[in-house]
Structure formats: structure tokens, C-alpha cells
Amino acid sequence: MLKKILFKIINILAKQYTSIGGQAVIEGVMMRSPNAFVVAVRKPDGTIRLRRDQWFGLSKKFDFLRKPFFRGVVMLVETMANGIVSLNYSANIAMDEELKEEALKKGKTLEQYEAEKKKKEKIDWGTFLTIAGSFAFGMGLFVFVPHAATAGLDQLFDLNWDLDGFAFHFVDGVIKACIFILYIWIIGFIPDIRRVFQYHGAEHKSISTFEAGEELKVENAKKYTTLHPRCGTSFIFFLLFISIIIFSVLFTIIPIGQGLPLILKHLSAVVVKILFMFPVAGISYEIIKLAGKYPGNPACRALSFPGMMLQKLTTKEPDEKQLEVALSSIKAVLALEEKYNLKEAKEKIVSLEEVDIESINAMESTNSTLKDFLE
């Protein structure tokens, strides 16, 4: 079994990768190309709702944001914004009746419910407030808690782990990884989350089908693995790995919190770590791109392997209906790119639209190939 898994991973790492990526949502998949943004959701009546729009992000407006290290930070912020909008949208479609009933019970009118639903489906200041809240929760769970736990272990057992030494940041990183793995493992038992993980697997399979140059059909996608090197799960591994190195070097060079009382010293260290998470994300993004660009390099394979193994927790084998939704999302993205030549667009030229389809067979064909979207 292990040899089979390793063989699949080596085959994946020997390929070229597309600049198209996605995210699993509630009963669906969000797919984004450099210039198009689609959310495909399976409705309760069995049809597929497609939310299609042009993506005209920050890097289109400001050239310097496409440069190395900047682009990783932009990718992180835009992915969070896309993810929140997509999750809200998919919940509104897949759980419309339950959400409507709950709103009416709270005394809201049908008009108020519809207005609030549409508001959640747009990127506005509310979206960025949600991002800020999510960021604060993430920093608390994955920065403050591991740091406090490491400092506590140091004090409890008198281990002499100084902030300017490697040991403190290594243990801190191990605790972060353990918290992340435990968190993912626990939520994986929730039935609704398990279905999201199945759609995550379907997203990977659909992208792999496109990268293999095969027709985007359920029969073709079924044979591919649920693992993919460019997954956000792998990005998180790089984030953890790089943070250990960066913080070990940073705290050695700069005596952060020196002369302050112990608690204030550690609090100042936590603040510095939070501030440096965006640069760390930028570096991590460049490394994951490098690993994809040189998949045959043994060092790149070794770097990618732990992230691929983490995906065993965040992806599950999808059924055919879930694969159909994921394939519909990538076909819709490709069709938008090709129909409107969005690569050459200097401004937003496509308006958001929603369409329902009975099956993937109702979708228009596309002549787009991997070479049109190589990273």
C-alpha cells in the first residue's frame, strides 16, 4: 500500500502544473483561474448552480504585486476573501430553506433575508472584517497558544530554551503542527465537514484531469488521486516549516524583548511573530512554486512529501455526483477565460451571472489546454 501511494506521489510530482486552483465549499467547489472566478454548487433539487464572474484582483491593478514574495501575500488575502464569499454563497444555495426558515423565526421579513443573503455573497468591508476575525482566531490558535505552551514547558521543566535559540522555535513549530493535525482530525468526524473534504478531493481530481490533457469527464477524473502538491494543506506545512527557520534566525540576530519582564518579553515575541506571518507566507508561496517547477529534484520531492501526507486528512474520495460538480466548476472557468479572452482584458468586462444546469453535459466545450495556464 505504501509503495502504491509513493508511486502515485512521484507521478504527480513529475508533472507540470496549472495556474488554476480551487477550494471545496458546502456541497460544491470554487474554482479560480488567473482571470475568472466560479462557484459550482449542487442544489437540493439535484441541479448544479454556477456562479460565474471575472476575477480582476489587486495584482491586475498593481504590477508590483505580481513580483516574487509580494504575490504570495496577495494570494493569501485574495484566497481568504474568495473563500468566505464562496462559503457564504454555497451555504445560501445548499441550505436555503433551512436558513430562510431560521431567519423568519427570528422575525426577519423575506425581503430582509434575501438582501442579507446577497450581501454576504459580495466582497465588501464585511468580508474583510470576517477575514480579520478569522486571522485573529488563527493567530491565537497557531501563534499565541504554541508559543505560550513552549514557554510554559520551559518554565515547568527548567529546560533553558531561550528565545534566541533553535530549540524554542523547533518545539513551538512541532506544537503548531500537532494542533493543526488534531484540529483537522477532529472536525473530519463531522458529517458535513467530511462531505467538504470529499469535494476537496473532487477539486484535486478535476485539476489533475485537466493537467493530464484529458477530457473533463467523470470517467477520466475518477482514476486520479485526491492528493495534489499545490494544495493549501501543503502550503500550511511550508508555512510551519519556514516559520521555524525564520524565527530561529530572526530572534538570534535581533534580541527581541531583551530587558523586559518575562511575560512582556514573550508577548512582544508573539507580536513580532504575527507581524512576520505575511512575509513568511510570501516566502512559503515561492518555495511551493519552486517545488512545483522542479518536481524531479530530490530536495523538492522531500519538501513536498509531508504536505502531501497531510492531505490524507483534508481530502476524501468523492462520489460521481461530487466529481461532476468539481468538473463543472473548472469547465466554467475555462469557458469564461476563452470566450472573453480575459487574459488580455485591462478592466472588468464580464458581469456576475448565475445559471442552473441539469448536468455537466449541458456545458459548453472549451479548447483551452494546460499550456494556456502554465505557472
C-alpha positions in Angstrom: 0.0 0.0 0.0 2.8 2.5 1.0 4.6 1.7 -2.3 1.5 2.4 -4.2 1.0 5.8 -2.5 4.6 6.7 -3.1 4.4 5.8 -6.8 1.3 8.0 -7.2 3.0 10.9 -5.5 6.2 10.6 -7.6 4.0 10.6 -10.8 2.2 13.7 -9.6 5.5 15.5 -8.8 6.8 14.7 -12.3 4.1 16.8 -14.0 3.7 20.5 -14.9 1.0 22.4 -13.0 -1.6 24.9 -14.0 -2.3 28.3 -12.5 -5.9 27.2 -11.9 -6.8 26.3 -8.3 -9.8 25.9 -6.1 -11.4 25.3 -2.8 -14.1 23.0 -1.5 -17.3 24.7 -0.2 -20.6 23.4 1.1 -21.9 20.9 -1.5 -19.7 22.4 -4.1 -16.4 23.7 -5.4 -15.0 27.2 -6.0 -12.6 27.3 -8.9 -10.4 30.3 -9.8 -8.1 30.9 -12.8 -5.9 34.0 -13.2 -8.9 35.9 -14.6 -12.1 34.0 -13.8 -14.0 33.0 -10.6 -16.7 30.3 -10.5 -18.6 28.6 -7.7 -20.5 25.4 -8.6 -23.0 24.1 -6.0 -25.3 21.1 -6.1 -28.8 22.3 -5.3 -31.2 20.3 -3.2 -33.2 19.5 -6.4 -30.2 17.9 -7.9 -29.3 20.6 -10.5 -26.0 22.5 -10.4 -25.9 26.2 -9.8 -23.0 28.0 -11.4 -22.0 31.5 -10.2 -19.7 32.9 -12.9 -17.7 36.1 -12.8 -14.5 37.7 -14.0 -11.7 37.9 -11.5 -9.9 41.3 -11.6 -7.8 41.2 -8.5 -5.2 43.5 -6.9 -2.3 42.1 -9.0 -4.1 43.2 -12.1 -4.3 46.8 -10.8 -0.8 47.0 -9.3 2.1 45.3 -11.2 4.4 45.1 -8.3 2.0 42.7 -6.5 2.9 40.1 -9.2 6.5 40.1 -8.1 8.0 37.3 -6.0 7.2 37.4 -2.3 4.5 40.1 -2.8 2.4 37.7 -4.8 2.3 35.1 -2.0 0.8 37.7 0.4 -1.7 38.8 -2.2 -2.6 35.2 -2.9 -3.2 34.5 0.8 -5.5 37.6 1.3 -7.4 37.0 -2.0 -7.9 33.3 -1.3 -9.4 34.1 2.1 -11.7 36.7 0.6 -12.8 34.3 -2.2 -13.2 31.5 0.3 -15.5 33.5 2.6 -17.7 34.7 -0.3 -17.8 31.2 -1.8 -18.7 29.5 1.5 -21.5 32.1 2.1 -22.8 31.6 -1.4 -22.7 27.8 -1.2 -24.5 27.8 2.2 -27.2 30.1 0.8 -27.8 27.7 -2.2 -27.4 24.3 -0.5 -29.2 25.3 2.8 -31.5 27.9 1.5 -34.7 26.5 3.0 -33.2 26.0 6.5 -31.6 29.4 6.5 -34.8 31.1 5.3 -36.9 29.3 8.0 -34.4 30.3 10.7 -34.4 33.9 9.6 -38.2 34.1 9.5 -38.4 32.6 13.0 -36.2 35.5 14.2 -38.7 38.0 12.9 -37.0 39.0 9.7 -39.0 39.5 6.6 -38.4 37.6 3.4 -37.0 40.8 1.8 -34.6 41.3 4.6 -33.4 37.7 4.4 -32.8 37.9 0.6 -31.0 41.3 1.0 -28.7 39.9 3.7 -28.1 36.7 1.7 -27.0 38.7 -1.4 -24.8 41.0 0.8 -22.8 38.0 2.1 -22.1 36.9 -1.5 -20.1 40.0 -2.3 -16.6 41.1 -1.3 -17.0 44.2 0.8 -15.8 45.6 4.1 -17.8 43.0 5.9 -15.8 40.3 4.1 -12.5 41.9 5.3 -13.9 42.2 8.8 -14.6 38.5 8.7 -11.1 37.9 7.4 -9.7 40.0 10.3 -11.7 37.9 12.8 -10.6 34.6 11.2 -7.0 35.9 11.2 -7.2 36.8 14.9 -8.6 33.4 15.7 -5.9 31.7 13.6 -3.1 33.7 15.2 -4.4 33.0 18.7 -4.6 29.2 18.0 -1.5 28.8 15.9 0.8 31.5 17.2 -0.1 32.5 20.8 -1.1 29.1 22.1 2.0 27.2 20.8 4.3 30.0 22.0 2.7 30.0 25.4 2.8 26.2 25.6 6.5 26.2 24.7 7.3 28.9 27.3 5.3 27.0 29.9 7.2 23.8 29.2 10.5 25.7 29.5 9.5 27.2 32.9 7.9 24.0 34.2 10.9 21.7 33.5 13.7 24.4 33.6 14.8 23.5 30.1 16.6 26.8 29.3 15.0 27.3 25.9 15.9 30.8 25.1 14.1 32.9 22.5 17.4 33.3 20.7 17.9 29.6 20.3 16.7 27.0 17.8 15.2 24.6 20.4 12.4 27.0 21.5 11.2 27.6 17.9 11.5 24.0 16.9 9.3 22.9 19.8 7.0 25.8 19.0 6.7 24.6 15.4 6.1 21.0 16.5 3.2 22.1 18.8 1.7 24.2 16.0 1.8 21.2 13.7 0.2 19.0 16.4 -2.6 21.5 17.0 -3.3 21.7 13.3 -3.3 18.0 12.7 -5.5 17.4 15.8 -7.9 20.1 14.7 -8.3 18.7 11.2 -8.6 15.2 12.5 -11.4 16.1 15.0 -13.5 18.2 12.5 -13.2 15.4 10.0 -15.7 13.4 12.1 -18.4 16.0 11.5 -20.5 14.6 8.6 -20.9 18.0 6.8 -17.1 18.6 7.0 -16.4 15.1 5.7 -18.5 16.0 2.6 -16.5 19.2 2.2 -13.4 17.0 2.4 -14.9 14.8 -0.4 -15.4 17.9 -2.6 -11.8 18.9 -1.8 -10.8 15.5 -3.2 -13.0 16.1 -6.2 -11.4 19.5 -6.8 -7.9 17.9 -6.9 -9.1 15.2 -9.3 -10.7 17.6 -11.7 -7.5 19.8 -11.8 -5.4 16.7 -12.3 -7.6 15.6 -15.2 -7.1 19.0 -16.9 -3.3 18.9 -16.2 -3.2 15.4 -17.8 -4.7 16.8 -21.0 -7.8 14.6 -20.8 -11.4 15.5 -21.4 -13.1 16.8 -18.4 -15.4 13.8 -17.7 -16.3 12.0 -14.6 -14.9 8.7 -16.0 -11.5 10.3 -16.6 -11.3 12.1 -13.2 -12.2 9.1 -11.1 -8.8 7.4 -11.7 -6.7 10.3 -10.3 -5.6 10.6 -6.7 -7.2 13.1 -4.2 -3.7 14.5 -3.5 -2.1 17.5 -5.2 1.2 19.3 -4.5 -0.2 22.8 -4.8 -2.9 22.2 -2.2 -3.4 24.8 0.6 -2.7 22.0 3.1 0.8 21.7 1.6 1.1 25.5 1.8 0.4 25.3 5.6 3.1 22.7 6.0 5.6 25.1 4.3 4.3 27.9 6.5 5.1 25.9 9.6 8.4 24.7 8.3 9.7 28.1 7.1 8.5 29.8 10.3 10.7 27.6 12.4 13.8 28.6 10.3 12.9 32.3 10.0 12.1 32.9 13.7 15.2 30.9 14.8 17.4 33.3 12.7 15.4 36.4 13.5 15.4 36.0 17.2 19.1 35.2 17.2 20.0 38.3 15.2 17.6 40.7 17.0 17.3 40.5 20.8 13.5 41.0 20.9 12.1 41.8 24.3 15.6 42.0 25.9 15.4 43.6 29.4 11.7 43.3 29.7 9.9 41.2 32.4 9.4 37.6 31.3 5.7 37.9 30.4 6.2 41.1 28.4 9.2 39.6 26.7 7.1 36.7 25.4 4.2 38.9 24.5 6.5 41.1 22.4 7.8 38.0 20.7 4.3 36.8 19.9 3.5 40.3 18.3 6.7 40.1 16.2 5.7 36.6 15.0 2.3 37.8 14.0 3.7 40.7 12.1 6.1 38.4 10.3 3.5 35.9 9.2 2.8 37.7 6.0 6.5 37.7 4.9 6.7 34.1 6.0 3.6 33.4 3.8 5.3 35.1 0.9 8.5 33.0 1.2 6.4 29.8 1.6 4.5 30.6 -1.6 7.7 31.0 -3.5 9.0 27.7 -2.2 5.9 25.8 -3.1 6.1 27.3 -6.6 9.7 26.3 -6.8 8.9 22.7 -5.7 6.3 22.6 -8.5 8.6 24.0 -11.1 11.4 21.4 -10.4 9.4 18.3 -9.4 12.2 16.0 -10.4 14.6 17.5 -7.9 15.0 15.2 -4.8 15.0 18.1 -2.4 11.8 19.4 -3.9 10.2 16.0 -3.6 11.3 15.7 0.0 9.8 19.2 0.8 6.5 18.3 -0.9 6.1 14.9 0.7 4.9 15.9 4.3 2.3 18.3 2.8 1.0 15.5 0.5 0.7 13.2 3.5 -1.3 15.9 5.5 -3.7 15.9 2.6 -4.7 12.4 3.6 -6.6 14.2 6.4 -8.2 17.0 4.4 -9.3 15.1 1.3 -11.6 12.1 1.0 -12.7 10.1 -2.0 -15.6 11.8 -3.8 -18.6 10.1 -5.4 -19.5 10.7 -9.1 -22.0 13.5 -8.4 -19.4 15.4 -6.4 -16.9 14.9 -9.3 -19.5 16.3 -11.7 -19.8 19.5 -9.7 -16.0 20.0 -9.5 -15.6 19.3 -13.2 -18.4 21.8 -13.9 -16.6 24.5 -12.0 -13.3 24.1 -13.9 -15.1 23.9 -17.3 -16.9 27.1 -16.5 -13.7 28.8 -15.6 -12.0 27.7 -18.8 -15.0 28.8 -20.9 -15.0 32.3 -19.3 -11.3 32.7 -20.0 -11.6 31.6 -23.6 -14.9 33.2 -24.6 -14.0 36.7 -23.4 -10.2 36.5 -23.8 -9.8 37.6 -20.2 -6.0 37.2 -20.3 -5.9 40.4 -22.4 -8.6 42.3 -20.5 -7.4 45.6 -19.0 -10.6 46.1 -17.0 -13.6 44.2 -15.7 -15.7 43.3 -18.8 -17.8 40.4 -17.5 -20.7 40.8 -15.1 -21.6 38.2 -12.5 -24.2 35.7 -13.6 -25.9 32.7 -12.2 -27.1 29.7 -14.3 -28.5 26.3 -13.5 -27.6 23.2 -15.4 -29.0 19.7 -15.3 -25.6 18.0 -15.7 -22.1 18.7 -16.9 -23.2 17.5 -20.4 -25.1 20.8 -20.7 -21.9 22.9 -20.5 -20.2 24.5 -23.5 -17.0 22.9 -24.6 -13.6 24.7 -24.5 -10.3 24.4 -26.5 -8.2 25.6 -23.5 -5.2 23.4 -22.7 -2.6 23.1 -20.0 -0.1 25.3 -21.9 -2.5 28.2 -21.7 -2.3 28.2 -17.9 1.2 27.0 -17.0 2.7 28.6 -13.9 
